[in-house]
């Protein structure tokens, strides 16, 4: 009887990839339980923090006839739940006038009510099967935590999109007015030097307007303008924009000689590197080193950016991608949130941790195009 189960099934997946909905995942786990003899009935009660209510799901073994509605109603009243059992422990419950054996394994206690899996079995569970049930409950609990984190981040990103759209609208009004006066100056001026400066203002306004348009669509998959791009070329372009800062602080930057091709929106991914590298330069000490490296695999590339700064606090690692959280004086706290959104919508992932040698190291994973 195959009853091996590993919590790594959830943990090995990127926490930021698209998750199946909770009900579907719970039903999958209940189905896995009810195909294990002698389990004939599995019921889960959990608290959905998003809708702020408890939910119930039930699954029967293929050969088991549905239990009576009166018995289900009895379970739902939870009058038999007479004590708070320790989480992730399997407890056998005595129920009168029931020919089946009843087990309870709590996941937790939220909103003053228990979350648990309830099982009915035709005979007592073996120690091996009891271990399997507990592992199933641990797996569900971890998936709930990951799903909640994913939903919270999605809500934060939606808030960010709203803020970006409002800010873009306000900025465009001012840019439009400045651009109008710049064009009038171009027509009115006759001196070459003044006319050239007015032209530069007008072109800069147009470039800013274009970038704002790109920012609005940042992360919308249907708006991604993907094409085959050279990774090293994109990173070098970001580094060129930082030359005044790196020269001022005498920072040395190491970059691999090798490269790879990625199917990406060049402007958006460049903005990601602009943000990551700008932070690395800002937090690096004078004459420090920034190491940029990548490992190319069959289906993805892992990019690492390491600095020699003071590193990250526990609060930093937990909140660094949260909107409006910033360690830089005068920072908006939006750069890394936008960077994360961009990477997610390219079907990649991004995370940060302290380097064993000191400083921070950011990791970016991007998929590689399939070779036909």
TORVOVO-112239 format. One line per 8 residues: number of its first residue (from 1); for each residue x, y, z of N, C-alpha, C. Coordinates in steps of 0.02 Angstrom, whole numbers, m for minus. Each point is the difference from the previous one (the first is absolute). Layout:
N
NUM = X Y Z X Y Z X Y Z | ...
//
This chain:
372
1 = 43 m60 0 m43 60 0 44 62 0 | m6 42 m51 43 59 m7 m29 57 40 | 32 16 56 m26 55 41 55 49 18 | 56 m1 m38 53 48 14 m21 70 m23 | 16 49 40 m20 69 m15 56 46 23 | 14 52 m40 53 47 19 m26 71 m2 | 14 37 53 m19 70 3 39 39 m53 | 56 m25 m22 40 34 m51 m39 10 m64
9 = m54 m38 m10 m40 8 m61 m24 72 m7 | m19 32 55 m20 70 m2 60 46 3 | 47 m15 44 56 45 11 45 5 m60 | 5 m53 m41 45 2 m56 m25 44 m56 | m64 14 m1 m29 44 m50 15 73 18 | 7 42 m49 8 71 14 m61 26 36 | 12 36 55 m57 26 38 m39 52 m38 | 29 23 m54 m31 54 m36 m28 m21 m67
17 = 1 m64 m14 m32 m23 m61 m75 m5 12 | m38 m9 m53 m73 m1 7 m22 m60 40 | m41 10 50 m23 m53 43 m71 m21 m19 | m14 m65 10 m69 m22 m10 m40 25 60 | m66 5 m7 m41 28 54 m2 m50 58 | m15 27 59 3 m40 61 m46 m61 m2 | m62 11 m25 m47 m55 m1 26 m58 m43 | 27 15 m57 25 m52 m45 57 m38 33
25 = 46 37 33 56 m32 32 m23 m44 59 | m47 27 39 m27 m39 57 m34 m64 m24 | m39 6 m54 m34 m59 m26 50 m53 m25 | 54 23 m30 52 m47 m22 27 m38 60 | 13 35 55 27 m33 59 m51 m47 31 | m64 19 0 m52 m44 27 m7 m62 m43 | 5 8 m65 m4 m58 m45 58 m48 12 | 60 28 12 58 m42 15 m9 m39 64
33 = m37 29 47 m13 m35 63 m51 m56 m8 | m54 14 m37 m55 m48 m4 16 m59 m46 | 54 3 m37 20 m59 m39 44 m47 41 | 16 22 61 40 m42 45 m47 m41 45 | m1 m65 m10 m41 m43 44 31 1 69 | m39 5 53 m74 m5 6 m36 68 5 | 31 55 m22 m33 65 4 m58 2 m50 | m60 15 24 m58 0 m45 m33 69 m4
41 = 21 46 43 m31 67 0 52 49 26 | 7 57 m35 48 52 21 m34 68 m6 | 7 39 52 m32 66 4 51 50 26 | 3 58 m33 44 53 24 m40 63 14 | 17 32 54 m28 66 18 59 47 8 | m1 54 m38 55 48 6 m28 71 m5 | 39 47 26 m20 70 1 31 36 m59 | m43 27 m43 23 39 m58 6 73 22
49 = 62 23 8 10 68 27 m21 53 m50 | m4 m17 m64 m19 50 m50 m74 16 3 | m41 m51 8 m73 11 5 m23 2 73 | 49 m13 46 m14 4 72 m57 m45 22 | 4 m62 m21 m49 m50 22 30 m69 m5 | m29 m47 37 24 m69 m3 m32 m36 m60 | 38 m45 m29 m24 m39 m58 6 m74 17 | m44 m39 m32 m1 m72 11 2 m36 m67
57 = 41 m52 m5 3 m42 m60 m2 m73 23 | m35 m42 m39 m9 m70 18 16 m44 m61 | 30 m58 15 11 m49 m53 m11 m70 28 | m30 m43 m42 m15 m69 19 44 m48 m39 | 14 m57 30 34 m53 m36 m45 m24 m57 | 30 m23 m56 m41 m19 m59 m55 m49 16 | 13 m49 46 m50 m51 13 m46 17 59 | 12 57 31 m38 19 60 m63 39 m19
65 = m56 m22 23 m62 37 m11 1 64 43 | m33 51 m25 m1 63 37 m30 m10 69 | 31 34 48 m28 m2 68 m64 40 3 | m40 m15 49 m64 35 7 11 73 14 | m46 42 m22 5 72 12 m5 16 74 | m35 m41 38 m4 12 72 68 m8 33 | 40 m48 m23 67 m10 27 46 58 m20 | m6 22 m62 40 58 m23 m18 62 41
73 = m65 9 12 m22 57 41 29 m5 71 | 3 m61 25 29 m11 67 73 20 1 | 36 m19 m52 71 19 m5 7 76 m1 | m42 33 m39 6 72 m9 m14 38 65 | m43 m27 43 m14 34 63 60 m2 47 | 44 m48 m10 63 m6 36 m10 m6 76 | m57 m27 20 m11 m11 72 47 m54 26 | 23 m44 m44 46 m53 19 72 25 10
81 = 12 63 m24 67 29 6 6 31 70 | 15 m42 49 m6 21 70 64 29 29 | 56 m5 m35 62 28 25 44 23 m57 | 49 42 17 46 25 m51 59 m48 m6 | m1 m39 m54 53 m47 m11 62 35 m30 | 57 m26 14 62 29 m25 2 m5 m77 | 24 53 m32 3 0 m73 48 m54 m25 | m15 m26 m58 40 m51 m34 7 m64 41
89 = m51 m15 40 m3 m65 35 m65 m34 m20 | 3 m65 m9 m60 m37 m20 m33 m28 63 | m64 17 9 m36 m18 60 m62 m42 m17 | m7 m55 34 m59 m42 m11 m56 23 45 | m60 10 m30 m58 26 36 m53 m55 6 | m27 m7 60 m53 m50 10 m68 32 m14 | m37 m29 m47 m67 24 m17 m49 m57 9 | m53 14 36 m51 m51 13 m39 m17 m63
97 = m23 m62 m4 m44 m24 m54 32 9 m69 | 66 m7 m3 34 4 m64 45 m60 m8 | m11 m38 m54 37 m62 m11 71 14 m27 | 14 62 m17 65 18 m28 44 32 53 | 64 2 m13 48 32 45 11 72 m23 | 4 46 47 5 72 m16 67 28 26 | 34 38 m45 64 32 18 m3 74 m16 | 36 40 41 5 72 m10 73 19 1
105 = 20 42 m49 68 27 0 m5 75 m12 | 11 42 52 m6 73 m8 57 30 m41 | m17 51 m41 50 40 m35 17 62 40 | m50 26 38 10 61 38 m66 23 27 | 2 58 32 m60 29 29 m2 74 m19 | m48 17 m43 m6 69 m23 m71 25 10 | m5 63 19 m65 31 12 m41 m40 50 | 35 m25 53 m31 m36 55 m33 m66 m21
113 = 19 m26 m57 m27 m65 m22 58 m42 m27 | m7 m66 5 55 m43 m23 0 m9 m76 | 58 m11 m27 9 m23 m68 26 m72 6 | m29 m46 m38 19 m69 11 m20 m44 m60 | 30 m59 0 m22 m54 m45 m33 m54 44 | m58 m21 m22 m37 m53 35 m4 m61 m45 | 14 m58 28 m1 m63 m39 m46 m50 32 | m35 m38 m41 m36 m59 22 32 m60 m33
121 = 13 m52 39 35 m59 m26 m38 m63 19 | 11 m52 m39 m34 m64 12 35 m40 54 | 61 17 15 38 m34 53 53 49 24 | 31 m13 58 51 46 25 57 9 m50 | 28 60 m1 54 16 m47 66 m28 25 | 39 m26 m46 67 m23 16 45 60 16 | 56 m12 33 46 55 17 27 33 m63 | 10 m40 m52 26 27 m63 m51 46 m32
129 = m63 m20 1 m52 41 m30 m14 62 43 | 7 m6 65 m7 58 44 53 52 m17 | 61 m22 m11 54 46 m19 m16 34 m66 | m28 m38 m47 m19 29 m65 m53 54 8 | m49 m12 43 m53 50 11 30 64 29 | 44 m6 49 31 59 31 40 38 m52 | 37 m35 m42 38 33 m53 m46 37 m48 | m59 m29 m14 m49 34 m43 m23 65 31
137 = m12 m1 66 m22 60 35 54 53 0 | 63 m20 11 56 48 m2 5 31 m69 | m7 m42 m51 3 25 m69 m55 51 m13 | m61 m14 23 m55 48 m9 14 66 37 | 26 m5 60 14 60 39 52 44 m35 | 52 m31 m27 51 38 m35 m28 31 m64 | m43 m37 m34 m31 28 m60 m44 59 17 | m37 m3 55 m41 56 21 43 62 11
145 = 58 m9 33 44 57 12 26 30 m65 | 20 m43 m47 25 24 m64 m54 35 m39 | m61 m29 1 m55 29 m37 m19 68 28 | 0 7 67 m16 64 31 52 52 m19 | 64 m19 2 53 47 m19 m8 22 m72 | m17 m47 m43 m10 16 m72 m58 48 m10 | m55 m12 36 m58 44 m6 16 70 27 | 36 3 55 18 65 27 44 39 m49
153 = 48 m34 m30 43 33 m48 m39 22 m62 | m48 m40 m21 m40 19 m57 m40 63 16 | m27 4 62 m37 60 19 46 61 2 | 62 m10 24 47 56 2 18 23 m71 | 7 m48 m45 16 18 m70 m57 37 m33 | m62 m21 15 m58 36 m27 m3 71 25 | 18 9 65 3 67 27 54 40 m35 | 57 m31 m12 55 33 m35 m21 22 m70
161 = m36 m44 m36 m23 18 m67 m45 61 2 | m44 3 50 m45 57 7 40 64 13 | 51 m5 43 41 58 17 38 24 m62 | 28 m48 m37 38 18 m60 m44 36 m51 | m60 m25 m9 m45 31 m48 m19 72 20 | m12 9 66 m16 67 24 59 47 m7 | 60 m25 20 60 42 m5 16 17 m72 | m10 m49 m45 14 12 m71 m46 53 m28
169 = m63 m3 19 m48 50 m25 20 70 23 | 19 7 63 20 65 26 64 26 m33 | 48 m45 m8 64 20 m31 m10 20 m72 | m44 m35 m35 m10 16 m71 m30 70 m10 | m41 20 47 m28 68 m6 56 52 3 | 45 m8 47 56 47 6 47 m5 m59 | 15 m61 m21 46 m10 m57 m30 29 m64 | m65 m8 m8 m32 28 m59 6 75 m4
177 = m8 33 57 7 73 2 72 21 m14 | 48 m34 31 71 16 m12 18 m12 m73 | m25 m55 m27 14 m16 m70 m28 52 m48 | m60 26 16 m30 51 m42 42 63 m3 | 24 22 58 42 60 3 67 m13 m34 | 27 m60 5 63 m16 m33 m7 4 m76 | m56 m25 m26 m11 5 m72 m8 72 m23 | m35 40 42 m7 71 m17 68 35 m1
185 = 43 m19 47 68 29 0 38 m19 m62 | m7 m62 m22 35 m23 m60 m21 42 m61 | m64 17 m3 m24 40 m57 20 73 5 | 5 26 62 12 71 9 74 18 m1 | 42 m48 22 72 16 6 35 m5 m67 | 48 45 m9 40 m1 m62 73 m15 15 | 24 13 61 70 m14 17 9 m75 6 | 51 m26 m35 9 m73 m5 7 m34 68
193 = 40 29 45 12 m33 64 m63 m5 41 | m39 54 2 m63 0 38 m51 m48 m31 | m2 1 m67 m47 m44 m35 18 m73 12 | 64 m14 3 23 m69 12 m21 m23 70 | 8 45 49 m20 m17 69 m75 m11 5 | m39 41 m34 m73 m8 0 m19 m66 m32 | 36 m19 m53 m13 m63 m34 14 m59 46 | 54 6 39 18 m54 47 m55 m7 53
201 = m26 57 24 m55 m3 48 m61 m36 m30 | m17 18 m61 m57 m30 m33 9 m75 m9 | 60 m21 m21 14 m72 m10 m1 m37 66 | 25 32 53 1 m32 66 m71 m10 25 | m43 49 m12 m70 m6 20 m32 m59 m36 | 14 m7 m64 m29 m54 m39 25 m68 27 | 64 m3 18 28 m62 26 m32 m18 67 | m9 51 43 m32 m12 65 m72 m24 m9
209 = m35 29 m48 m69 m21 m13 m3 m72 m23 | 48 m19 m42 4 m70 m24 13 m47 58 | 47 19 45 15 m43 57 m59 m6 47 | m38 53 8 m59 m3 42 m52 m48 m30 | m6 1 m65 m46 m47 m34 22 m72 14 | 66 m12 m4 25 m67 13 m13 m19 73 | 7 48 45 m10 m13 70 m72 m21 15 | m48 31 m34 m70 m18 9 m11 m73 m16
217 = 31 m23 m54 m10 m68 m22 49 m49 30 | 40 24 46 51 m42 31 m34 m61 33 | 21 m59 m21 m25 m60 31 m63 m28 m30 | m34 36 m45 m59 m29 m33 25 m46 m56 | m16 m64 6 27 m48 m47 m19 17 m72 | m63 22 m9 m21 15 m68 32 63 m27 | 35 38 44 33 60 m22 76 m8 m3 | 26 m58 20 72 m12 m4 22 m2 m73
225 = 51 38 m15 27 1 m68 63 m42 m2 | m10 m65 m1 56 m46 6 35 m11 m67 | 65 m8 5 41 m17 m58 63 m34 26 | 37 m32 m44 60 m34 20 55 51 14 | 25 0 61 49 50 22 60 m35 31 | 58 32 m8 62 m25 30 5 25 72 | 7 m46 47 0 17 71 57 48 17 | 60 m15 m22 58 42 17 m9 71 m28
233 = m30 5 m59 m11 66 m30 m47 42 43 | m53 m31 27 m48 37 41 33 24 65 | 40 m44 31 33 18 62 51 56 m12 | 37 m5 m55 50 52 m16 m34 67 m11 | m59 0 m31 m36 63 m11 m18 33 66 | m22 m42 49 m15 27 66 63 28 33 | 55 m36 m6 63 22 31 25 67 m30 | m11 9 m64 22 63 m31 m36 60 31
241 = m62 m8 17 m38 55 31 24 15 71 | 36 m48 30 24 9 69 73 21 3 | 32 11 m57 72 15 m1 19 61 43 | m38 55 m2 19 57 44 3 m20 73 | m47 m42 24 m1 m20 70 56 m50 16 | 11 m47 m44 53 m50 12 69 33 m2 | 10 49 m44 64 36 m2 9 42 63 | m54 31 22 5 42 60 19 m40 61
249 = m28 m61 7 16 m41 58 56 m50 m12 | 29 3 m61 56 m44 m19 m18 m73 10 | m59 m18 m23 m25 m68 8 20 m43 m60 | 24 m59 14 18 m48 m52 m58 m48 m11 | m16 m13 m63 m56 m44 m16 26 m57 m44 | m13 m61 22 20 m59 m40 m61 m28 m35 | 10 m19 m62 m54 m23 m44 24 m60 m40 | m40 m53 m7 22 m59 m37 15 17 m74
257 = 46 m37 m29 14 8 m71 m53 m34 m43 | m31 m51 28 m51 m38 m37 m67 35 4 | m47 m23 m41 m67 28 0 m50 m53 m22 | m62 20 m5 m53 m44 m26 m56 44 m26 | m43 m29 m40 m57 36 m29 m63 m14 41 | m39 53 12 m62 m6 37 m57 32 m38 | m59 m28 6 m59 28 m31 m33 46 51 | 14 65 m4 m20 48 52 m22 66 m31
265 = m33 40 41 m12 70 m16 63 38 21 | 40 21 m48 65 28 16 m4 60 47 | m46 47 m14 m5 60 41 m17 m18 72 | m49 m45 10 m20 m16 68 54 m37 39 | 33 m48 m33 54 m37 34 59 46 14 | 13 47 m46 53 49 13 m17 41 62 | m64 19 7 m20 38 60 11 m41 63 | m9 m66 m4 14 m43 57 74 5 19
273 = 44 m8 m50 71 4 13 21 71 21 | m32 50 m28 13 70 22 m10 5 75 | m55 m28 24 m17 6 71 48 m41 43 | 11 m63 m18 43 m43 40 72 26 3 | 25 21 m58 69 24 m2 8 68 34 | m51 43 m7 2 64 34 2 m9 76 | m39 m47 26 2 m16 71 67 m27 21 | 28 m45 m42 65 m29 16 54 54 4
281 = m2 47 m47 49 55 1 m11 44 61 | m62 16 15 m16 45 56 25 m28 66 | m10 m65 11 18 m30 65 72 m26 2 | 35 2 m56 70 m22 m1 45 52 33 | 52 m22 34 48 48 29 45 28 m55 | 38 53 16 49 27 m46 49 m54 m21 | 15 m2 m65 47 m49 m28 m24 m72 10 | m65 m9 7 m27 m67 8 m6 m37 m66
289 = m20 m63 5 m9 m42 m60 m73 m23 m5 | m25 m1 m60 m66 m28 m15 10 m57 m49 | m23 m58 19 8 m59 m43 m67 m19 m32 | 2 m2 m66 m59 m22 m38 18 m66 m34 | m41 m50 12 14 m66 m30 m65 m32 m20 | 4 m51 m42 m59 m39 m17 18 m70 m18 | m47 m44 12 6 m71 m18 m55 m16 m51 | 20 m27 m55 m47 m15 m54 m17 m75 2
297 = m64 m14 7 m24 m69 m1 m43 m10 m62 | m26 m60 m7 m37 m17 m60 m62 44 m9 | m38 11 55 m64 35 m6 m1 68 35 | 55 18 34 1 63 35 70 25 12 | 5 63 19 64 29 20 m8 31 68 | 49 m11 44 0 29 67 52 55 2 | m22 61 13 44 59 1 10 21 73 | 63 13 19 15 20 69 37 66 0
305 = m21 46 43 33 65 7 19 8 74 | 65 3 13 25 4 69 36 66 11 | m13 32 58 37 60 18 37 m13 66 | 39 49 22 39 m5 61 m25 50 53 | m65 14 m3 m29 47 48 m9 m31 69 | m42 32 40 m10 m22 69 m48 m59 6 | m29 m21 m56 m47 m56 2 m70 21 21 | m43 m49 12 m70 12 13 m20 m23 70
313 = m45 38 30 m28 m21 64 m57 m50 m13 | m25 m32 53 m56 m46 m8 m61 36 m29 | m11 63 22 m56 39 m26 9 14 m74 | 62 14 m20 14 13 m71 m19 m60 m43 | 23 m59 20 m13 m59 m41 m74 m16 m5 | m38 18 52 m72 m14 m1 m40 52 m39 | 24 62 m1 m40 55 m28 29 32 m62 | 59 m23 m22 36 37 m51 m37 7 m66
321 = m46 m47 m15 m39 4 m61 m70 29 12 | m12 23 61 m65 29 17 m4 72 m24 | m57 21 m29 m6 70 m23 14 49 56 | 38 53 m16 15 56 44 50 m15 55 | 29 m60 0 53 m15 48 67 14 m32 | 39 44 30 64 20 m29 52 12 53 | 61 m21 m14 57 14 45 40 60 m24 | m15 24 m59 38 56 m28 m33 66 18
329 = 38 48 24 m28 66 15 m32 30 m62 | m63 21 6 m35 29 m57 m27 m51 m48 | 9 m65 14 m25 m51 m45 m76 m6 3 | m30 m19 m56 m73 m7 m3 m24 m66 28 | 44 m50 1 m21 m67 22 m40 m36 m52 | 5 21 m63 m38 m33 m54 45 m38 m48 | 64 18 m2 44 m29 m50 4 m76 2 | 11 m28 59 6 m73 5 m67 m34 m7
337 = m55 34 18 m66 m29 m10 m15 m6 m75 | 17 53 m37 m9 m2 m73 45 m53 m30 | 62 m4 25 47 m50 m26 m28 m70 10 | m27 m13 59 m28 m66 13 m59 m15 m45 | m44 49 m9 m58 m9 m43 22 m16 m71 | 50 36 m24 25 m12 m68 27 m71 m8 | 39 m22 49 29 m68 m3 m55 m53 4 | m49 10 44 m55 m48 5 m37 m6 m65
345 = m12 56 m33 m39 m2 m62 41 m25 m59 | 65 m7 9 42 m34 m49 7 m75 18 | m43 m22 47 0 m70 23 66 m18 35 | 30 50 33 61 m12 37 m11 8 75 | 54 6 37 m5 11 72 60 41 22 | m7 32 58 53 43 27 m1 m5 76 | 58 m3 30 5 0 73 67 30 21 | 6 12 65 61 32 26 20 m35 65
353 = 64 m1 13 26 m26 63 68 31 14 | 22 m6 61 66 25 18 54 m48 m27 | 55 29 m23 55 m40 m24 42 m24 59 | 26 m61 m3 43 m24 55 62 44 9 | 23 33 m54 58 44 4 m19 70 22 | m63 14 12 m23 66 17 m33 34 m59 | m45 45 13 m37 33 m54 m62 m38 m18 | m35 26 m50 m62 m32 m23 11 m32 m68
361 = m40 m51 m14 3 m31 m66 m71 m13 m24 | m15 27 m59 m64 m9 m32 5 m55 m52 | m52 m41 m3 m3 m54 m50 m61 12 m45 | 11 m6 m64 m54 7 m50 1 m62 m44 | m57 m32 m5 m7 m58 m44 m46 19 m58 | 25 m10 m61 m40 14 m59 0 m63 m45 | m58 m15 m30 m2 m59 m44 37 12 m65 | 30 m53 m27 33 5 m64 m49 m25 m54
369 = 5 29 m60 m45 m22 m54 13 m72 m19 | m54 m35 m16 7 m70 m21 32 m4 m68 | 46 m45 m7 34 m10 m64 m43 m48 m43 | m21 25 m58 m43 m41 m44 44 m42 m45
//
